[in-house]
Amino acid sequence: ARTLNLIRRLCEVVETPTDVHRVCRDPDDDAILAAAAAGGVDALVTHDKDLLVLGTREGMEIVTPGEFLTRVERRGPA
């Protein structure tokens, strides 16, 4: 329950745009990319290989959870 409350405080729900373009080798992932772009995310954190192979898209980095944590740790406290 604590984790869910934290996620609700930190996250913003966005609607997936209706004009989703085909960019990923798995067409089901195109909606994920479109929603992330609509939300203005800096990073998309995933284990999905079809997304990871893209590296970046529309200014967002697409990284594994481990890569994301490493980058956050390097930045240090805010």
PyMOL commands that set and color helices and strands:
alter all, ss='L'
color gray80, all
select helices_A, chain A and resi 2-10+27-38+49-52+65-75
alter helices_A, ss='H'
color red, helices_A
select strands_A, chain A and resi 43-45+56-57+60-63
alter strands_A, ss='S'
color yellow, strands_A
deselect
rebuild
show_as cartoon
